[in-house]
Amino acid sequence: MILSNEQERTRFLKFAAVGAFGAVIDFGFFNLFTSLLGIPAITSSALSFIMAVASNFVFNRYWTYPDSRSKSLAQQAIQFLLISLVGMGIRLVLFALLEIPLINMAAELFPNSGLNPTFIGHNVTLAFAILVVMMWNFIANRYWTYNDVS
């Protein structure tokens, strides 16, 4: 459907652009929390995710789906939040499963390079989780939160 329908392709690209902006917020706060404030990575991941979700909702409601207005702001916000919470669950599971193996892989790939394997492992894990959750979020929001657009 996305590939063959120009309007859906445009929506997906807008959704991805909003997601990219959200990812900047996500990575920025994640690294601020872990590197500067010493908050554990899983907690930091959850906190930065919440900040990105708030931004993403606003931009998706007003830019990606401006024609979706048969539902109230509150209803769409709740639907978006519920989908995002499922996405956060997916993300936290992925993070918990991949964090240590990717840190170890970074340590093996970049020994004595001066690069911090924990920093690399955390950010690669976060990037992978963001991509997986973006696909979930787009599909679920398109067919539930914003199902009132043709």
N, C-alpha and C positions, 0 to 999 in steps of 0.2 A: 504494500500500500504506500509506504513512504517513497519508494523509488519511482513508482509510476504516477503518483499524484503530486503535481507541482505545489499545490497549496500545503499539503502535508510535509513535503520536503522542506519548504520554507519554514513551516512551524518547527520542524525538527532542528533546522539550522539555527533558528532563533533560540530554541530551547537549549541547544548545545552552546551557543554564545553566552546565554545567561548562566549555564552551568560552568563555563570556563571562567566567567567573572566570579561565580560562587567558589570555584576551585582556588582562585587567587586569595579570596577571603579565608577559605578553609586552610590552605597551606600556610598562609601568613599567621593566622592565629594559632594553628597547630604548632608551628615552630616557635612562636613567641612563648606559648605555654610550656612546651617541653624544654626548649633550649635556655630560655631566660628565666622562667619561673619555676622550672624543675618539677612540673606537674607530670605524673606518669602518662605514658603515651596513649594508653587506652582511654583514660579520662580526657586527655587533651583532644583526642580524636572525636569524642562525643561532643565536647564543648564547641570545638571549631565547626563541627557538622551543624549544630543548632544555629550558629551564627550565619552560616552559608545558606541554610534552608530559609531563614527569614528573608534574606536578600533575594533569593531565587523566587520565592512566592510573589513578592512585590513586582519584580521584573516580568515574570511569566504572566501574571494577571493583567498587567497593563501594556505589555509589549508583545509577547508571544501569542496571547489569546485575548486581544482587546474586544473581540466579538462575542466573548463568553460572558453574558450578563443576565441570563435567565435565573441564575442562582445568586443568592446574596453573597456578599463579601465574607461574612462569617461562615456560611456553609462551605464555600470554596476553601477558606483557610483551614477549616477542620478537616476536610477531605485531603487537602495537600499535606497537612501535618500528619495525618494517619498514614498516608503513603510514605511520607518521609521517615516516620518512625519504623516502618517495616524496612525501608532502605537503610536506616541506621543499624537495625538488627543485622541485616546482611553485611553491612560494612564492618561492624564490630566482630562478627564471626570471622570474616575474611582477615581482618587485622590480627586477631588472636592466632589464627592458623598460620599466617604468612610472616608475621613480624620477625620472629627468631630465625626461621630459615633464610629469610632475605638479608638479615643482618649478617648471618654467618657466610652467606654467599658473597656479600660485599667485602667481608674481611678476606675471603679467599681470592676474590678477583682483584682486589686492590691492596695487596700487602705492602707495607712500607711505602705507601704512596703519599702519606700525609692526609689522606681523605678519611673522614670519620665514618666507619662502617655502620654505626648506629644511625647516624644522620641519613646516610644513603638508604639503608634498609627501611627505615621509617618512611621516608618520602617515596620510595618505590612501592612499598606496601600501600600507602595512602593513594598514590596515583592509580594503582590497579583497582583498589576498592572504589574509588570515585568513578572510574569508567564502568564498572559493573553496575553500580547503583544508579548511574545516570540512565542506563538503558531501562532498568526497572522503573525508575521515576517517570521517564518519558511515556512509556507504554501505559503504566497504571494511571498517571494523571490524564493522559489523552482520552482514555476510555472510561474514566470515572469523574475526576474533578472537572474536566473541560469537555464532557461528552455532549454538551449542548451546542457545539459548533459543527457545522456540516463539513 
